[in-house]
Structures are given as C-alpha cells and as structure tokens.
Amino acid sequence: MIRVVVVDDEALVRSGFQMILNASDGIEVVATAEGARAADVIRHERPDVVLLDIRMPDVDGLTVLRQIRTLPEPPHVAMLTTFDTDEYILTALRSGASGFLLKDTEPEQLAQLVRTLAAGGVVMSPKASRALLRGHPGAGAPPDAEVSRVGLLSDRERDVLVLIAEGLSNADIGTRIHLSAGTVKDHVSSILTKLRVTSRVQAALLAERAGLLSHHEKNDDNTARGNGR
C-alpha cells in the first residue's frame, strides 16, 4: 500500500485528491494538512509520497520541502501548482522534489503518477518543463558548462537518461531496454556522477536543456511515419 499525505491550503483540493486516490487500488491517503502542520504530520505518518502545494499563505511549500528532506528516510515529494510556469518550481526541483503536478491533473492520471513517484520515478510535464527552462535560463552554473557534461555519457547512459526524463522507474527502464534493474541502477548512479547532479529530476532537466528529449521525440515521429502510422 502506497501511503500518501496531501498538503494544500485549500480544503477542496485536499478532499478532492483524497477522494480520488483512496478510490485507487494500492493507494491510501493517510493524512491531509495545511502548511503550518505539514512537517509534523509527515514526520508522524511517514508516508511514501507527499503531494505538496508550492504556494501557501502561512508556510510555503519550499520551506516544508526543506524540512522534510532532512528526515532519515524522506518521502518522494511532488509539488502541486496551478501554473505550469510557476517561478518556484525550478527551485523546488533543485531542492530535492521528485517532480510537480498541476492541480487540474486528470483524475484518471493522478493515481498512476503517484505510483510512479513511489517507484522512484520523475513526474513532470514535458511541456511545462520546457516553459520553466525558457523562463529561467542560466540558473546555477553556466548552461554550456552543465550541458557539456552530457557528452561524457555513453550511448547506453544517454538512453537511460532519456527514460529517466520520461519518468520511468529503474524497473520500467530495464523492461524497456532489456536490462536488469541492478544494471539500470548502476547506469543511473554513473549518470548522476558524470552530470554532477544529485537527483533524477535534475538529470531530467539537464537532458531537456541538452536537447535529448526533442531529439528522442523526432526519432519517434520519424519511426511512426516510417511505419505508416
């Protein structure tokens, strides 16, 4: 059973997410909370996944994220936002969030996204991530210096990086490219080391900036046309 805590300052959002997720197999919302109580509730409940509002009036989501990232076994956190260009999302991703969800995510997609998070995957809208990167260029080290590190990856590591950016877990990546989960784990560790990042989300953002995802999409389109689809 995947244990979830929903943190949002709006009661309607909390109750809506709770109702949708509790109706899904293998998922239980063990608590909901507003910002001021969020960190204490999460420490007490020890959930697998936290859906965390990025903008709250009393304690903002970034503060709560920093608090729970210090836990011995921190949960996987996805930030909740109304806007796909929210200025705080990139900061949250670089602070250890495993992705972000728009609050108007389709109900039938929500449970699968939570399962992806629980399995260690990345949850991030490609369209929204591109908007973020366009709106916040040059954060951190110079872009060229960061992007150039992608050139250190082997062809197989690039394949794995693209699938990380698609939000797949290690097991799903292994199934897709016919590798054991242990081998995928080794590739992921090597990728993070070579790219000098500390999370799968940061690696996914770097893959986007390096154009790997656009190239992958074009290849998929060309394959589809070649197959007459």
Secondary structure, 3 states (H helix, E strand, C coil): CEEEEEECCCHHHHHHHHHHHHCCCCEEEEEEECHHHHHHHHHHHCCCEEEEECCCCCCCHHHHHHHHCCCCCCCEEEEEECCCCCCCHHHHHHCCCCEEEECCCCHHHHHHHHHHHHCCCCECCHHHHHHHHHHCCCCCCCHHHHHHHHHHCCHHHHHHHHHHHCCCCHHHHHHHHCCCHHHHHHHHHHHHHHHCCCCHHHHHHHHHHCCHHHHHHHHHHHHHHHCCC
